[in-house]
């Protein structure tokens, strides 16, 4: 009987893990889109020399 209980727990552990992996995403991140570029364009020089 101890073996059957151990197998039952192991199957429950594995099925919970699989359900967690394959369940729909529950993350609640804010919706973001494309962000505008807000920096200076690169200069024509490399490391300050031409």
VENQUITA-V727081 format. One record per pair of residues at least 12 apart in sequence whose ideal C-beta (glycine too) atoms are under 10 Angstrom apart, sorted by the first residue. I is the first residue (numbers start at 1). J is the second residue. D is the distance in Angstrom with one decimal. If there is no record, write none. Layout:
i=[I/I]
j=[J/J]
d=[D/D]
This chain:
none
